[in-house]
Amino acid sequence: MTIAVLDIGKTNAKLVVLDDDGREVHVAQRANRVAPGPPYPHLDVDALWDWLLAALRDVSDRGAISTLVPVTHGATAALLAGDRLALPVLDYEHAGPEELAADYDALADGFAHSFSPPLPLGLNLGRQILWQSRRFADAFARVTDILTYPQYWAWRLSGVKASEVTSLGCHTDLWRPRESRLGGLVERAGWSTRFPPLRPAWQALGPLRPEVAAATGLAASCRVLTGIHDSNASYLAYLARSAPPFAVVSSGTWVICMAGGGRLDRLAAGRDMLANVDAAGAPVPTARFMGGREYQAILGDATDAAATLADLDAVLAQGTLALPSFAPDCGPFPGRPGRIVGPAPAEPAALAALYSALMLDFVLEQLGATGPLFVDGPFARNPLITEALATLRPDQPVHVVAAASGAASGAWLLTRWPAPPERPLDAVPARPAPAVRADALPLDAPQLARHARGCCCKRREGMKLGLYLRNMGPQSTRGLIANAARAAEEAGIDDLWVADHLALAPEESQGSDGRYLEPLATLAFLAGITERVGLAVGVLIVPYRPALLTAKWVASIQELSGNRLVLGVGVGWMEQEFRALGVDPRRRGAITDATLAFLHACFAADEVGANGQTFLFRPRPPRPPIIVGGAPPHAIRRAVRFGEGWMPTAAHGEVLTDGIASLREGMAAAGKRAPEVVLLQPLPVDDDAALAARLGELEALGVTRVVHPWRYQDAEEVARVAARLVAARNAQAPQA
């Protein structure tokens, strides 16, 4: 059975003919053209159609072609009025759709439903369609069908109109992956009737149109499949051979990381993460960054031909860091300019490879990727990258795939779906045998782990460091808060913490003079001026605020920060403050428990009830971790019931050690993961030896995060202290 694949990328279009064994027997290619307008830049689909007919005629054994499969790039749709285009097919690189940002945001589902991050230009297909409907209202009124791009070509070939999930689910805002249905944008905009019925990508829509068979010389019985989005066609090769969970890294200019069987609640819109949808309709957590471009930026004018694993060990030994991002408009660190810190390496290719491995490890960790990991593309051909990645992820088997599966190979599998033939994937373990490594030093795994902890794109398990950012007193000016936060983030501090007081009595105002910024408002401000550092309150006095208002503040900060919030909570203690707020301090425990239960309910479902009224709780990002502050036994019980960790009030002695033991026991009995223990304690930052010793002692006790409070005078002092803390932490050998 010979098949022909129409593979339309953004830059080039190919016609690939494959034989019964999936081998390429004929390839034709042409560059795609974008017509400048009017009415806007658009794809020259008529010229592409003429080329396709001619290319099919040029296949010597065209009569043997039994199946045609359209495979195209995403973020593109054709708007049909009956059997012709109502409007030209918009080029997604046109900036026009950005004009309606506010209107679009009001109509589109939030990220918690669509798992489509807000993208520039027309990369969100829903944004394109809304713009066309508003700017060309008369033409749009004639639209009868909205066809995603592979299905447009399937219609031109077969005459049958269809919708398909991989193109609808590709950062379009048109699809709800969890519910496997069209999204709220489609309903609210009134487009529901314009989308044809859903068909599986592998389903035959019908035979060729008679006029197409006549124009090409193909058999009249040649069938046309529904077609598929190109990235998902490539993903089929892995889906056909591996049961989830597994992960795929497809490298090139863009590096696409997909976690088959992963959890959607790990996705963060602000880190260039999204959900793709595979051919079977299952959502696939996905993250991306421009890894190929970043590799070249670090490499510069050097060549990577001579770099070895010994060179990589040398980079580790000298401590040079490449800090993200070298493509700052995308990826997990948007807006952050990349830079190199430390001595220039003798082989820049070794530093570029190390950076690439660290970025991959960070992204895969963000996705929660588990199971076998398959790497294809240029990164798979770079042993420095794959060896470092395998060393960083010892619990996840890393396999190098000899060649990317490619859209055409995926299309060939589609013709055999849903029962593709069992063919082994051409993959080998990333770590070569020692004999193969005879010319290189073995990669120093402990040293690599220490290096990773110093790189601000990587945080392995182990002690984390926070700073108390003074949202009170003379340090709580807009400029000093902003500069101090940026200095701490630049130094590699893990998170920034603020305190909560709303109504200090004069006798309690020492050190602040009664000047306190509201903590949640302060964290919202910090979310807008930082990119990576965690944002925490330690602790929020829960009874001070209404439950619904607290939940809305928490969700909003979590959404706007890209899921960086850590929510420390407590019951409070200051009687004067309770009196000023009109809250009975005798009920503070009950109010806290009720509010925390309500928070859990808000982050578990879109529809929530309060005071006899059901309402929609949106946005609904992943719930931030809850750290319960206070003394045993009440704080321990509350942490086990509602939280992920404990912030003790005692920093030493049996209260701390017994409390940690009780917390761990309670969490284990509740079926929860090992808890966080966050300790607020001044550290001896002026004595390197004492500082390192204290960090080691706390980590040995089971403290997972220590927060250093002090009265700094300016951002320069914050930068110095943060640098000393990070250096002391990085000097600690990683825990086994």
N, C-alpha and C positions, 0 to 999 in steps of 0.2 A: 504494500500500500504506500504509494508516494504521496507526500503532502507538500503543499506550498504555504509558506508563512509570509504574510505581509507584516514586516517589522518596521514600524514608523517611530523613530526617535525624534528628539527635538531638532537635531542637526542633520541627520541623514535618514533616508528610507531605504530598506532592503527588501528584496524578494529572495527568500531562501527556500530551495527545494531539497527535501530530505527523503532518503529512501526508507525502506521498511525497517532498517536497523537504526534509523536516526542519524545516518551519516549525510553530510552536505554533499549534494551532487551538482548543484548549480546555485550561483549567487549573482544577483544584479543589484546595483546600488546607484542612488542619486542623492544630491544635496537637496534639502528642503528649502523652500523659498517662502519668506514672509513678505506679502504685498504691503506696501506702506499705507494703503487706503485709497480712496475713502471707503467707508466712514471712519475706519480705525485700522491699525495694523492687523492683518489677518492671514491665516494659512491659505496658501494657494492650492486648494483641494482639487480644483479642476485639472490643473497641470499635473498634479500627482496621480490623478485618476488616469489621465492619458498615458502617463509613463507606465503605470501598472499594467494596463491592457497590452501595451507594446512589449513589456518585459515578459508577460505570460506567453505572448505569441513567440518570443525568442527561445523558449524552453524547447529543446529538441524533442523530448519525449513527453510533451505536454498532455497528450491524451491519456497518459497513465496517472495523472494527478487525480486523486480521489477525494481530497479534502483541502479546503482553504481555511486558514486560521488567521484572523486579524489580531495583531498585538501592537499596542501603541503606548506612547507616554501618557501621563495623566494630566489633570488640570485643564481639560479641553472638552468642549461639548459642541454639538451642532444643533441649532434651533431650526426645526423644519416647519414649514407651512404646507401640509399635505406631502407632496413628493418633491418639494424643492426647498432650498434654504430660505428662511425668512430673513436672516441676517448672515453676513460672512462669519466664518469660524474664527473667533477672537484669539489672537496670540496672547498667551498668558503672561508674557513679559511686558505687556502694555500697562502703563500706570493708571489708566482711566478709572478702573474699579476702586482705587483708593479714595476717589472723590466722595464716596458715600459711606465713609467709615462709621460715622455715628448712627446712621439709619441701619446699616448692616448689623452693627453690634446689638441694636435693639431687637432685631428680628431673629438672629442666629441663635442656635442652642449654645449653651456654654460648653467649655472644654470637657466638663464632667459627663456630658451626653455624647458629643460628637467626637471627642478626642482628636479634633482638628485644631492645631495651634493657629493663631492669627499670623498669616504670612503676607509678605509684601506683594505688590503688583496684583496679578490675577491668579496667584497660586492657590487661593481658595476658590474652587469652582463656583460655589454659591455666590461669592462676591461678584464674579464675572456676570452671572446670569441676572443678579439684581441690578447691576449697572446697566446692562443692555435693556432690561425691562423699563428702567426709568429714563434713560437717555434716548431710547428709540421706541417710545411707547406705542406708536401706531404700528410699526413693524412687529413688535412683540405681541400685540393683540392678535395677530394672525397665526402665532405659533401653536401648532397642534401637538408637536412631539419634541422632547428634549432627549437627545441621544448622546451618551458619553462616546468618546472618540473611537474606541475599538468597535462599538456597536453601530456607529455611523458607517464605517467601512463594511461591516457585515450586512447592513441594510442595502448599501449600494450594490453589493455583490448578489444578495439573495432576494431583496425586496421585502424582507421581514424586519419589523422594528422590535427591539428588545432592550431591556435594562439588565445590568449585570453588577454584582456586588463589589468586585475588586476595583472597578473604576469609580463607583459611587462612594466607596469607602476610603478613597485616597485623598486625605486632607481636603475634603470638599465642603464640609459643613452640611452635606445633604443626607447623611446617613447616621443612624445611631447603632454603632457596632454591638453594644451589649444586647439591644433589643431586636437586632436584625430587621430594621425597618427604616423607611424614609424619615428624615428628621423633622423637627418642629419648624425649621425654616421653610421647608417645602409646603407644609400645611399653612403657615401664617402668610406666606407670599401668594398662596393660591395656585401653586404649580402642580398639585398632586395628580390631576388628571392628565398632565402633559408627559408624565413618565410612563413609557410602555411597560408591559408586564415583565417581571423578573424571569430570566432564564439562566440556567447554569452555564458557566463559561465553556464547558465541554459539549453542550447540547447542539445538535445540528438544527439550524433554523429552517433549512430547506435546501433544495438544489440551487445551482446558479440561475440567475435570470436568463431566459433564453437568449436575449440580445447580448449578454456578456459571454455566454458560451460561444455564440456565433462570432463575436469580435475577437476572441482569444484562441479558438480552436480547442478549448477544453471540453471534456465530455459533458453532455447535458446532465448526467447523473452526479457530477461532482458536487459534494455537499459543502455547505458553509457553516462553520461553527460560530457561536455567539461571540467568542473572542475574549481577551483578557488584558489587563493592565501589565505593562512590561516587567516591572519589578516583581510582581506576583507570578509571572510566567517563570522567571528565574528561580523563585522560591520553591516552585513545584518540584524541582529536582531533589531538594532536601526533604520536602514533605512526603514525597513518594518513597523515600528510603529510611526515614527515621520517624519514630513515634515521639510526639512531644513528651517531656520538654527537651528542647535543643535550641541552639542559637546559631545564627548565621551572620558573618561579617562579609559583606560584599564591598570590596575596595575599588577605588578609582579616584577621580577628582572628588566625588562624593563618597564617603564611607557610610554605608547603611548597615545598622545593626538591628537584627530582628530576633526577638525572644519567643520562639514557638512554644505555646502553652504557658506563657507568662501572664502576669497580673496587670490589668489596666490601671489599678489604683497606684501604681508606681510611676505613672507618666506625669510629667510636668511640662506644661505648655512653654514656660520660659526657658527650658533647656533644649528646645528643638526636638521634643519627643512627641509622638503621635501614635495612633493605632492604624495600621493597615488592616485590610480584610483579605483573607486568603480565598482561594477559589471555592472552598467548601463553605464560606461564610463565617469562618471563625476569626475573631479579632486577633491581631498579632502586634504586641507592643513593639514599637520601633523607635530608634533614635538615630540621629545622623549628624555628621560634621564633615567639613571639607578637608578630610585627612590628606588626600593627595596634594592639594594646593598647599597645605600647611607643611608637609614634608619638604616640598620644593622651597618654600620660604626659608626654612631653617637651613637647608642644604646650601642655598645661595648659588654661587658660581662653582662650588666644588663638585666633585664627582663621587658617586657612592660605590664605584666599582671595587675599591680596595679595602673598604671597611670590613673589619672582622669582629668576632665576638671578643677578642682581646681588646680591640678599640672601645667596645662597649664597656668592658670592665674598667678601662682607663678613665672613661667619662664618669663612671660611678665613683672611682677612687678620688678624683679631683673635685667632685661635688658640684659640677656645673649643672644648672637647672635651665630648662626651657619652660617658660610659664605661659599658659594660654592667654589669648588665642591669636593665632596667626591668620585667621579668617574671621575677624570679630563681628561680622554681620550675621553669623549663624552659629549653630552648634551649642554645646552646653554652657558656654561662657560668653553670651552675646554682649557686645559693647566693650569687652575687655581687651586692650591691645596686648599682643604677645611681646615677650622680651626674654632675653637670655641673661642669666645671672651667673657670675663666676668666670673662671678662666676659659678662654676660647679653646675648644677641643682640637686636637691634632687632626681628627677626622670628623668633620661636621655631620657626615652620614650616620655616624654612631649616635650622636645626639638627636638627630632627626628620627632615627629608629626608636630610640628610647622614649622620646616624646610621643610618638605614634602608639607605642605599646601602652604607655601610661594613660593616654586618652582613651584607647580602646577599653582598658581595664576599668576606668572610671565610668564610661558609658554603659558597659555591660553590668557593672555593679548597680548603677542607677536603675537599669531595667530589671534587676533581680534575675539575670540570666542563669539558668542551670542546665545540666545535661551536656551532651557533647557539643563542642563549639567548632564550627566549620568556617575556615577563612579562605576566601577566594580572591582573585584579582591580583594586582601588583603587590599588595602586602603579603600575600601567600608566597610570593617568590622572593621575599626578603627574610632570610633566616634570622637576622638580628631582631626584627619585629616579632616574629613568631616565637623565637626562643624566650625573649623577655616576657611576652604575654603568657606563655606556658609557665614560666617561673612565678609570675605574679598571681596566677590562678591555678594553684596546685591541685585544687579539688575539682577542677573542670577539665576533662580531656580536650585538648586542642588539636584539631586536625587541619592539615594543609591540603586544600583541594587543587589539583593540578591545573584545572582551568575552570573559569566561571561557567555555570551551567548555561547561561545565555537565554535570551528570550526564545530563540528558535528551538532550542532543545526542550524548553518548557512547553512550547506549543506542540512539539511532537508527543510529549507525555500526555498533553491534554486530549489528543486524539484517542488515547488508550484509557482515559479516565472514565469512571472512578476506580478502575482496577488496572493500574499501570503495571508493566512487566517488572519483575524483580531484577534489577541490574545494580551491581555494586557501585558505590560512589568512588571515584578515583581520588581517594584521600589517604594521607599518611600522617602519623603522629608528628606534632610540631618539633618535639625534641629528638634530634638525631642520636644514633648510637655513639658511645664514646669513641669508637674507632674513627668515625667520620669527623669527630671533633678534635682529632689529634693535633691539628695545626692551630688550635685556639685554646685559650684558657677557659676552664669551665666558668659559666656565668655565676657570679657571687650572689646567691639568692638572699642571704641576710642583708648584704650591702644594698642590693636592689630594693629591698623592703624599706630600709632606712631612707634611701633616696626618694622613694615614692612618698613617704610621709612628709618630706620636705617640699615636695612639689605641690603647688596649690590646686592642681587638678586632681589630687589623690588624697583620700583619707582611709587608711586601712583601719581595722579594728585595733583598739588600744586607747590609751589615755587621750582625751580631747581637752582642749584648752579654751576657756572663755574669759572674757574681760567684762567687768561691770562698767558699763557706760553710764556716766553720771547724768541722769535726767533730772537732777536737782541742784540747787545752789548756783554759784557763779559759773560752773562749768556747763550749765544747761542752756547755753546760747545756741542759736541755729548754726552759726559758723563753727564753733568748737565741736559740737556734736557731730556735724558732717565730717570735719577734718579728722577727728579722732576715730570715727568709724572707718573711714577710708584707710587711715594709717594701720589700724588693726587688721583689716582685711588684706592689705598689701603684704603685711608681715606673715600671713598664714594662720592667724587666729581662727579657730573653728566657729565661735559664735559670740555674739554681743548680748549682754543681759541688762535689763533695766528694772527699776523698782516701782512699787505701787503705793502711793499715798495720795489721797484726794483732799483731805481737810485736816491738816496738822494743827493741833493746838499750839499756842505760843510756847508753852513749856516743853514741847516736844520738837521744837524746830531747830535745835542746835545742829550746825553743819549745813543746813539748807536755807535757813532764814525763812522757812515756809514756802520757798519756791520749788514747786514740783511740776514737771510736765506729765500729763496723763500718759501712762505707759503704752497703751495700745495705739494712741495717736503717734507717739514717738516711734514705735516699730513700723507703722505705716510710712512715716517719713523716711526711715532708714531703708525700707524696701525699695524706695525710688532712687536711692543714691548709691546702693551697693549691688553687687551681682552674685557673689558666692557665699559670703559669710552667713552663718545661721543667725536668726533673730529670736530672742528669748525674753520672757518676762519671769522674774524670780523674786517673789511669786505674785501672781495676780490674786488679790483678795476677792474671792468669788462672791461673798455675800454683798459686796458693795454695789453690784450692778444687776439689773434685770437679766434673766436667763436668755431671753430672745435677743436682746441687744448685745450681750456678750457673744452669743453664737454668731451673730452677723459680723461683728468686729473680727472675730477669730477667722471666719471663712474668708472675709475680704482681704485680710493681711496675708493669709495663706495663698490665696489666688494671685494677688499682686506681687508677692515675693517669689513666686515659682516654688512654693512648698518648702520654704526655709524656716518656718515658724516652729519654735519649741514652746509649749505652753506650761509654764510652772504655775501651780495653783496652791492656794492655802486658805485657811478659814479666817485669818486675821486675829488681832489681839488688842489693838488700841481702843480702849473704851470711849475716849473723847471722839474719835473718828466715827465709830458706830453711832454715837449720839448725834453728831452733826448730820449724818446721813439718814437718821430716823430708822435705823435697823436695830432690832433687838439682838444683842450679842449672844444671848442664851440660845438663839435659834441658828447660830452661824454654821454649826455642823450639818443640821438638817437642810438648810438652804444650799450649802455647798454640794451635798449629795444630790439634791434634786436638780441643781443646775448642771452638774456633770452628767447625770443621766439624760437630761434634755440635750446636752451637747452631743452625746453619742447618738441620740435619735436623729438629730439634725443632719449628722454626717453619714447616716445610714440610708436615708431615703429622701427623694425629692419632696414628697408630701408629708408634712408634719402637722401635728395638732397641738394647740395651746389655748387655754381658756375657752374651750368649746369651739374653737375655730380651726379649720384646716387651711393650711397655706403652703405655698411653694417655697422651698428653701434653696435658692440659687444665688450665686454659684455654690457648687458643692465640691470643692477640691478634696483631695485626701485629708483626712483628719490629722492634725499635727499631733506629735507625741505629747502625752500629758505626764508631767513630772509633779508629783504631790509633795509639797513641803510640809514640814512639821515633825513632831516628836512621836515615837512609838507609844502605845500600839495603834492609836487611831489613824495616824498618817500611813502606817504600813498597810492596815486593812483597806484604807481608801485607795492607796496605790494599786493594790492587788485587784480591787473591784473595778476601778475606772482608768488606771493609768499604765504607763510603760516604765515608770521609775519613781525614785524617791529623792528628795532634797532634804537631808537631815539638818536639824538645828544644832546638833552636837558634832564636833569635828574630831573627837578623840575618845578613847576609852571604850569601855564595854558597851555603852549605849550605841556607839557607831558599829562596832563589830557584831554585836548581837542583833542589832537592827538589820544589818545587811544579810545576816544568816536567815533571819525571820522572813525578810522580803524575798529572798531567793526560794525559800521553801514554799511560801505562799504562791509565788508566781508559777512554780513548777506544778503545784497542786491544781492551779487554775488552768493549766495547759498553755501558759504564756511563755514567750521566749525569755532569755536571761535579762534581768532588768537593768536599766540605767541607774547609777548612783551619782548624783550631781552634788558636789561639795562646794559651798561658798566659803573660801578661806584665803586670807592674805598669805602670799608665798614670799620666801626670802629671795627676792629678785636681784639683790645686790651681792649675792654670794653664789657663784655658779655651782660650787660643790654642794652647798647646802640645798640649793634649789633642785639639783638633780637627785639628791638623796631623798628629799621630801616627795618629789613626784614618784620616785620608785616605791616609797613606803605606801603612798596612797593607792597606787595601782595594785600593790600586793594585797592591800586590804579589800579590794574589790570596787574602789572608786573608779568610775568610767569617765568622769568629766569633772574638772576642777575649774572654778571660776574665781579669778583674782580681783578683789576690790581694793581700790586705794584712791586717794584724793590727788589726782594729777592736776597739773597747772595748764598744760597746753598739749597740742597734738604731737609735738616732737617728743615729749616725754612718753606719750602712749606708744609711739613708734619704737622707742628704745626698749621699753619694758616688754612690749609684744615680741620684739626680735629676740630678746634674751629668753623669754618663755619658750618660744618655738625652737630655738637652738638647743635648749636643755631637753625638751621633749624629743627632738630628733636624735639627740646623742644617746638616748636610751635604746638598748638593743630591743628589737621587737619580741613580744612575748610569744612563746611557743603555742 
